[in-house]
Amino acid sequence: MSSAPALVSALHSDPIPAPDGTARAAASPFGERRYNAWNDHVKRRWGGRVQKVSVAAGFTCPNRDGTLGSGGCTFCNNAGFTPGYLDRRDPIGEQIDAGLRFLDRRYPGTARFIAYFQTYSNTYGEFARLREAYEAALAHPRICGLAIGTRPDCLPDVVLDYLAELAREHIVELEIGVESCDDEVLRGINRGHDFACSEQAIRRAAARGLGVTAHLILGLPGETRAGMLAAARRLSALPIAALKLHQLQLVRGTAMAHDWARDPQSVPLLSEDEYIALLADFVERLSPAILLQRLGSEVPPALKLAPHWNLRLSELAPRLSAELARRDSWQGRLHAPATERLEARL
C-alpha cells in the first residue's frame, strides 16, 4: 500500500520535438539499457567485474557520539546493510578473507576486489587510525583499492590529501552521503549538515582528482516530487563521478520506524510502480555523464518493516530500462543543458 501518489508523475512522457516542431523517434546514447551504468563502465575500464568486499573498522558518526548530536540519522540502522558474513570483531584482513570466500562463490571470475568501508563514517576519527585501517586493507594480496563511505562533514584536508595520494596507485572511490538536497528535509532526519556542506565536500574531493560517488534517498519525509527532480539538476551541476540512489525503507530500531508505527501518514512510502516512475523522471533530468552505480537498496527481511514490494533489487534495472524505452527516453534527455540547446534551435 502507498500513501504518496503525489510524489511521482504518471507513467507518460511526450515524444521529443524535432527542430521543425514534429515528433521524432528517440535514439538512446546508452543502447537498450538507456542509462549510464556503473557496471558497464567498470567492465570497460578494468576488463571485468570489480567487486566490493565490506569491512568494518569500528568507526562511528558525529551525530551518534555527541559531537553533533545523538541517535544518528532517523532512517539509519547500520545492521540493515551489513553483510551476514561480516564479523566486525575480526581484524580487517580476516574480514576480507571471509568476504572473499563468500564472493568467490557468488561472483566467480571477478577481475578485481576493493575493500569497502561501508558502516558509519569511515573518514571520522584520528588520522593515524584511519590510515592504519586503510593500509591494513590494501596490504591484503587480493585487494587493489578502497571504497570509503562517509559524511560530507567528516572530510578534513589531511584525509583528502592522503586519499588523493593513495589514488595514484590504487582504485579509490569516495562515497559521500548527501541523502537530500533540501535543508528542511535534512533537519527532519537529524542529518546534522546542510546541502551546502555536501556541495563543498564534493568540490574539495574532486579538486584533488578523487572519484566521488554521491548517495541520495528518494522519498524521505518532507520531500516533494519537485524537490527530488530539482535534486537531479543540483547534483548534475557538481563534479560527481557516480550516484547511488536508494528508495526509502523503514528499518527496525530506527527513529523513523517508530514515527511510522505511531502515525503511518507521517512517513509516506512509495509503491514499486511509483518508485519506477519517479526513478525514470529523475534519471531523465540527470546529467548523462554521471554513472548510476545503484538504483535502489535491499534491507534484510528480518529488519525491514516497509514497504513490501513484489520486486527484487535485481529487477530494478530492467524495469527502469523498460520504462525509459516506453517513454522513448534515456538518462539526460531532460537535463537542463540539453534542453536549453534544443530550445535555442527552435
Wavefront OBJ file of the C-alpha trace (Angstrom):
o trace
v 0.000 0.000 0.000
v 1.240 3.518 -0.781
v 0.326 6.849 0.685
v 2.418 9.078 -1.583
v 0.927 9.102 -5.100
v 1.615 12.830 -5.437
v 5.366 12.248 -5.321
v 5.553 10.862 -8.862
v 4.281 11.737 -12.289
v 2.125 9.485 -14.406
v 3.918 6.849 -16.486
v 3.915 9.068 -19.538
v 6.312 11.261 -21.456
v 5.686 13.123 -24.681
v 7.874 12.464 -27.746
v 10.900 14.727 -28.166
v 10.171 17.632 -30.547
v 12.367 17.866 -33.622
v 13.623 21.280 -34.837
v 10.674 21.519 -37.263
v 8.218 21.007 -34.387
v 7.269 17.448 -35.286
v 7.836 14.439 -33.050
v 10.906 12.375 -33.800
v 11.978 8.898 -32.806
v 14.305 8.669 -29.819
v 17.877 7.459 -30.076
v 19.295 6.460 -26.717
v 23.036 7.122 -26.391
v 23.210 4.194 -23.936
v 21.696 1.487 -26.104
v 18.981 -0.753 -24.703
v 19.900 -0.008 -21.079
v 19.125 3.709 -21.643
v 21.184 4.960 -18.718
v 24.890 5.331 -17.936
v 25.504 2.163 -15.911
v 28.415 1.894 -13.485
v 28.902 -1.818 -14.136
v 29.293 -1.265 -17.876
v 31.866 1.465 -17.257
v 33.835 -0.671 -14.787
v 33.996 -3.627 -17.153
v 35.292 -1.382 -19.935
v 37.808 0.334 -17.645
v 39.127 -2.706 -15.756
v 38.392 -5.586 -18.093
v 35.794 -7.258 -15.872
v 33.762 -7.013 -12.702
v 35.154 -5.010 -9.757
v 33.559 -6.291 -6.548
v 33.465 -4.583 -3.154
v 34.361 -6.574 -0.042
v 32.735 -4.991 3.019
v 34.873 -4.358 6.083
v 34.071 -2.700 9.410
v 36.808 -0.689 11.105
v 34.872 0.347 14.212
v 34.281 3.997 13.301
v 31.214 5.988 14.356
v 29.470 9.241 13.335
v 29.470 12.770 14.791
v 25.705 12.730 15.259
v 25.944 9.483 17.209
v 28.838 10.177 19.553
v 27.529 13.531 20.809
v 29.748 15.800 18.696
v 26.748 16.999 16.672
v 24.001 15.003 18.323
v 22.983 11.523 19.358
v 20.852 8.763 17.923
v 22.120 9.156 14.363
v 20.015 9.795 11.271
v 16.375 8.863 11.787
v 16.446 6.308 8.928
v 19.716 4.605 9.886
v 20.343 1.170 11.358
v 23.708 0.000 10.055
v 22.714 -3.636 10.556
v 20.438 -3.120 7.562
v 23.368 -3.030 5.136
v 25.997 -5.099 6.926
v 26.628 -8.399 5.083
v 25.918 -11.580 7.019
v 29.480 -12.847 6.520
v 30.988 -9.802 8.265
v 32.138 -10.062 11.884
v 33.351 -6.601 12.843
v 35.284 -8.056 15.800
v 37.783 -9.686 13.413
v 40.911 -7.915 12.139
v 40.416 -6.283 8.747
v 42.485 -8.916 6.924
v 40.329 -11.711 8.343
v 37.152 -9.804 7.442
v 38.409 -9.596 3.855
v 39.194 -13.328 3.794
v 35.652 -14.115 4.987
v 34.167 -11.792 2.386
v 36.249 -13.283 -0.412
v 35.128 -16.822 0.483
v 31.531 -15.681 0.053
v 32.077 -13.505 -3.028
v 34.226 -16.046 -4.894
v 31.231 -18.390 -4.827
v 28.709 -15.714 -5.752
v 30.733 -13.862 -8.403
v 33.272 -16.287 -9.908
v 35.695 -14.728 -12.347
v 35.661 -11.258 -10.738
v 38.540 -9.202 -12.137
v 39.372 -7.130 -9.081
v 38.324 -6.660 -5.457
v 38.317 -3.459 -3.423
v 37.770 -3.102 0.324
v 34.502 -1.318 1.129
v 34.476 0.706 4.344
v 30.699 0.989 4.468
v 29.309 1.179 8.003
v 29.122 4.593 9.688
v 31.539 7.421 8.735
v 34.870 5.997 7.620
v 36.839 9.233 7.491
v 35.794 10.221 11.026
v 38.491 9.675 13.638
v 42.137 10.272 14.318
v 44.109 10.346 11.083
v 46.637 7.765 12.309
v 43.811 5.310 12.998
v 42.195 5.944 9.620
v 45.490 5.410 7.805
v 46.143 2.200 9.725
v 42.735 0.800 8.706
v 43.118 1.725 5.027
v 46.637 0.315 4.829
v 45.581 -2.899 6.546
v 43.033 -3.419 3.768
v 45.468 -2.530 0.979
v 48.017 -4.956 2.433
v 45.748 -7.870 1.509
v 47.144 -9.520 -1.654
v 43.771 -9.604 -3.422
v 42.716 -6.029 -2.664
v 43.565 -3.368 -5.238
v 41.691 -0.382 -3.888
v 39.272 1.191 -1.441
v 35.687 2.394 -1.419
v 35.128 4.656 1.563
v 31.672 5.681 2.744
v 31.406 8.841 4.808
v 29.578 12.084 5.548
v 30.392 15.434 3.912
v 31.240 16.994 7.279
v 33.921 14.371 8.047
v 36.468 15.155 5.340
v 39.385 17.190 6.699
v 42.094 18.248 4.260
v 44.627 15.796 5.689
v 42.335 12.856 4.875
v 41.509 14.082 1.372
v 45.194 14.694 0.642
v 46.068 11.182 1.816
v 43.302 9.566 -0.249
v 44.479 11.515 -3.301
v 47.962 10.117 -2.699
v 46.601 6.561 -2.488
v 44.625 7.113 -5.674
v 47.842 7.472 -7.652
v 48.425 3.722 -7.315
v 45.075 2.252 -6.264
v 41.393 2.445 -7.087
v 39.892 4.914 -4.588
v 36.185 5.644 -4.591
v 34.888 8.189 -2.069
v 31.192 7.721 -1.272
v 29.579 10.802 0.263
v 26.134 10.628 1.854
v 24.154 13.595 0.538
v 20.752 11.909 1.159
v 18.723 15.032 0.249
v 19.318 18.413 -1.373
v 16.606 20.030 0.791
v 17.867 21.559 4.035
v 14.486 21.232 5.750
v 14.388 17.520 4.944
v 17.956 17.116 6.215
v 16.986 18.761 9.506
v 13.974 16.481 9.803
v 16.073 13.328 9.545
v 18.650 14.571 12.079
v 21.338 14.612 9.439
v 23.467 17.254 11.138
v 24.619 19.085 7.989
v 23.068 21.075 5.150
v 23.303 20.653 1.388
v 25.946 23.382 1.118
v 28.200 21.132 3.210
v 27.737 18.338 0.648
v 28.471 20.697 -2.242
v 31.688 21.899 -0.627
v 32.877 18.394 0.250
v 32.256 17.106 -3.269
v 34.117 20.016 -4.838
v 37.062 19.698 -2.433
v 37.389 15.974 -3.117
v 37.022 16.297 -6.887
v 39.612 19.116 -6.953
v 42.124 16.531 -5.701
v 41.246 14.150 -8.516
v 39.188 11.794 -6.352
v 36.243 9.999 -7.904
v 33.153 10.890 -5.858
v 30.003 8.794 -5.621
v 27.065 10.618 -4.023
v 24.269 8.849 -2.129
v 20.667 10.077 -2.368
v 17.493 8.683 -0.759
v 14.279 9.196 -2.726
v 11.068 9.599 -0.738
v 12.257 10.963 2.615
v 9.575 12.608 4.793
v 9.003 16.164 3.644
v 10.354 15.616 0.132
v 8.207 16.699 -2.786
v 8.355 15.439 -6.335
v 9.536 18.877 -7.483
v 12.266 18.876 -4.866
v 13.541 15.442 -5.839
v 13.615 16.326 -9.533
v 15.402 19.558 -8.676
v 17.966 17.393 -6.863
v 18.806 15.718 -10.166
v 19.710 19.094 -11.615
v 21.594 20.253 -8.499
v 23.683 17.089 -8.349
v 24.321 17.298 -12.093
v 25.987 20.672 -11.525
v 28.546 19.107 -9.159
v 31.744 17.210 -10.108
v 30.493 13.778 -9.082
v 31.508 10.679 -10.985
v 28.657 8.421 -9.892
v 25.409 8.300 -7.961
v 23.781 5.713 -5.715
v 20.007 6.034 -5.424
v 18.035 4.419 -2.611
v 14.309 4.127 -2.066
v 13.167 4.977 1.457
v 12.786 1.817 3.552
v 11.766 1.586 7.194
v 14.255 -0.410 9.236
v 13.555 -1.810 12.674
v 15.145 0.073 15.531
v 15.221 3.476 13.827
v 13.540 6.697 14.937
v 11.743 6.912 11.591
v 10.286 3.426 12.069
v 8.948 4.495 15.469
v 7.375 7.601 13.892
v 5.731 5.454 11.227
v 4.412 2.978 13.817
v 2.740 5.841 15.701
v 1.407 7.562 12.571
v 1.906 5.928 9.148
v 0.802 9.130 7.400
v 3.861 10.918 8.816
v 6.171 8.788 6.677
v 4.700 8.369 3.162
v 6.062 5.355 1.310
v 6.322 4.687 -2.406
v 4.950 1.619 -4.119
v 7.209 -0.150 -6.595
v 5.366 1.341 -9.595
v 5.583 4.821 -8.121
v 9.284 4.394 -7.456
v 9.980 3.218 -11.019
v 8.110 6.247 -12.370
v 9.972 8.609 -10.043
v 13.280 6.951 -10.911
v 12.642 7.480 -14.616
v 11.625 11.114 -14.025
v 14.828 11.653 -12.033
v 17.151 9.909 -14.478
v 15.754 11.893 -17.415
v 16.904 15.085 -15.653
v 20.284 13.759 -14.524
v 23.456 14.620 -16.415
v 24.247 11.805 -18.867
v 27.885 11.976 -17.708
v 27.055 10.700 -14.204
v 27.363 6.945 -13.746
v 24.472 5.240 -11.991
v 26.038 2.810 -9.555
v 22.882 1.803 -7.707
v 19.172 2.267 -8.414
v 17.802 1.063 -5.085
v 18.668 -0.881 -1.976
v 17.556 -4.043 -0.220
v 17.259 -4.431 3.562
v 17.294 -7.936 5.107
v 13.655 -9.092 5.547
v 14.088 -9.572 9.289
v 14.919 -5.876 9.673
v 12.582 -4.269 7.134
v 9.171 -3.036 8.267
v 8.004 -1.440 4.995
v 7.391 -1.058 2.130
v 6.839 -4.634 0.999
v 7.340 -4.790 -2.744
v 6.891 -7.740 -5.051
v 10.177 -6.724 -6.659
v 13.763 -7.806 -6.091
v 16.659 -5.386 -6.304
v 17.951 -7.155 -9.414
v 14.677 -6.316 -11.194
v 15.021 -2.542 -10.792
v 17.467 -2.073 -13.664
v 15.372 -3.860 -16.326
v 12.216 -2.157 -15.021
v 13.829 1.266 -15.342
v 15.136 0.483 -18.827
v 11.699 -0.725 -19.887
v 10.020 2.428 -18.590
v 12.552 4.685 -20.312
v 12.066 2.710 -23.533
v 8.293 3.073 -23.226
v 8.785 6.821 -22.990
v 11.300 6.867 -25.863
v 13.637 8.429 -23.313
v 17.045 7.985 -21.634
v 19.310 9.435 -18.959
v 19.783 13.140 -19.519
v 17.023 13.641 -22.087
v 15.582 16.443 -19.946
v 18.911 17.541 -18.472
v 18.972 21.336 -18.457
v 21.914 21.997 -20.838
v 20.480 19.629 -23.484
v 17.025 21.196 -23.084
v 18.461 24.689 -23.427
v 20.336 23.739 -26.624
v 17.165 22.275 -28.095
v 15.122 25.369 -27.226
v 17.802 27.572 -28.798
v 17.319 25.763 -32.123
v 13.520 26.088 -32.115
l 1 2 3 4 5 6 7 8 9 10 11 12 13 14 15 16 17 18 19 20 21 22 23 24 25 26 27 28 29 30 31 32 33 34 35 36 37 38 39 40 41 42 43 44 45 46 47 48 49 50 51 52 53 54 55 56 57 58 59 60 61 62 63 64 65 66 67 68 69 70 71 72 73 74 75 76 77 78 79 80 81 82 83 84 85 86 87 88 89 90 91 92 93 94 95 96 97 98 99 100 101 102 103 104 105 106 107 108 109 110 111 112 113 114 115 116 117 118 119 120 121 122 123 124 125 126 127 128 129 130 131 132 133 134 135 136 137 138 139 140 141 142 143 144 145 146 147 148 149 150 151 152 153 154 155 156 157 158 159 160 161 162 163 164 165 166 167 168 169 170 171 172 173 174 175 176 177 178 179 180 181 182 183 184 185 186 187 188 189 190 191 192 193 194 195 196 197 198 199 200 201 202 203 204 205 206 207 208 209 210 211 212 213 214 215 216 217 218 219 220 221 222 223 224 225 226 227 228 229 230 231 232 233 234 235 236 237 238 239 240 241 242 243 244 245 246 247 248 249 250 251 252 253 254 255 256 257 258 259 260 261 262 263 264 265 266 267 268 269 270 271 272 273 274 275 276 277 278 279 280 281 282 283 284 285 286 287 288 289 290 291 292 293 294 295 296 297 298 299 300 301 302 303 304 305 306 307 308 309 310 311 312 313 314 315 316 317 318 319 320 321 322 323 324 325 326 327 328 329 330 331 332 333 334 335 336 337 338 339 340 341 342 343 344 345 346
